[in-house]
Amino acid sequence: MLALPLCACSIQHYQSTFSDAAVEVRQFNTLFAIFLIVCAVMYSLVIAFLVGGIVRRRRAGEAYVVETGKHHETNPLMRIGIMVWGATVGMGLIALAIASFFADRSMARAAANEKLSITVTANQWWWDVQYNSADVSKTLRTANEIHLPVGVPVRIILLSNDVIHSFWVPSLAGKQDLIPGRENDISITPTKVGLYRGQCAEYCGTQHANMALVVQVEPYGDFLKWWQDSLKPAMKPTTLLAQAGYQYVTTRECAMCHTIAGTSAGGTVGPDLSHFASARSIAAGTLPMNEANILRWVDDPQSVKPGTKMPKVPLRPAELNAVTAYLETLK
Amino acid sequence: MSSRCRTNNSFLAVATMLALVACHREERHNEPNPFGASIKAGESPPTIIPGTAPNSPLDPRAADYDNNAPAIAEGQFLYTRMNCVGCHAHGGGGMGPALMDDKWRYGGRIDQIAATIAEGRPNGMPAWRGKLTEAQIWKLSAYVRSLSGQPSKDAVSSRADAMSAGTPATLTRREPVKNADTAGR
């Protein structure tokens, strides 16, 4: 009964280590299967010999010495058996070493062929995502959502601004830590279009649980279009209410931490809000994106995600409505 | 003898527990007092009184932030992210005055520092009211006081949140708070 919900998860592969949505995770799962089979065979043999030994000892009813050190006293059949067993263990270990060597080499080859480089910087408690490009004007900064083209090897550079976090999108790759002051990386070559959930996998403070990210794998053309669209500056507010919100956001507390492309808001402490309303969630997977939740989050972030660095800004109701209306237009 | 020893031990245990209960070091204030609970919006209470008049009473909000570990840690986060470092360096000063010495042009009490941050001061200190929330300003003030060793040693962290090659905050020497005149730098 308990296993049933687990099965349901693994079929969907939204967040599952048994997926085959990336080259790396497939290689790793093959390696895991080889380990599992070799170790299972060895373990069954050990248990079989143990049971056999116990049964035999009981039947003999007397001390049965396998190896005394005096070779002429030892049963020659037993000696050969032990030697064969030792050779089997040795071959098993060699097989595992060869399998893991080749898995490691092929992952390293994929890493050397990277076509796209992304820098993911972990913060308490959100993900800062930057798409690197030789052309600086094409460099794109976004948050908590990663778009990846299908079939393209991607190198993700992992940094941290405060404490140790761990980048884990189980359906696409294994875990890799983000360590302050160090540069780590991980390679992903997604092979299946879809939506995958990631999660910080190293306890990093009170809101560790609410530090999720979403990876959307899409065809290369769609990915390039998304990149181009995301480079555009934020939309200008059209309604009076949204214009009032624009006025507040760009001149008051919000702009100290958040960037909105095309406006005077240029803070880099918090997530980039240029296309805030196109995201699937608010505050790194804490709330689904909709108008009511934007209002709830802006009104009192500390009640939604206690401890978050975003302070409660003492907005008057009219200001709160205006800010919400403006944020909603940031598609 | 042994029963007396036991009494002493239990007394010690109770005393230790009481001491822990009394410790507000870790108390978090994520929910600031409503804006304008004690002051009118748009101004800080007068914290500097000319002449030889006695000091104004300490703002009651000081108790929430002074000697409070999370407030000091978050103040440090804001100190670097809001670029206080640009003028004051890491307390040693530069374009702006040093914050780790004993001279306080506008007062070294936490509410006086909060007023300085909120309202700004002549010769370059910008006003942060409306840019930072009140709670953030108070947290910053709590951290600024730690630069000259004012908070108690158990409130400051022996390991800075950010990577640092300096001495731990617990070893900062406590400077006397002197209200300096503006002539001295």
Interface residues (C-beta under 8 A of the other chain):
Chain A: D162 P180 G181 R252 E253 M256 C257 V269 Q302 S303 P306 G307 K309 P311 K312 V313 P314
Chain B: R28 N30 E31 P32 P34 F35 E74 F77 R81 M82 G130 K131 L132 T133 E134 A135 Q136 D161 A162 M163
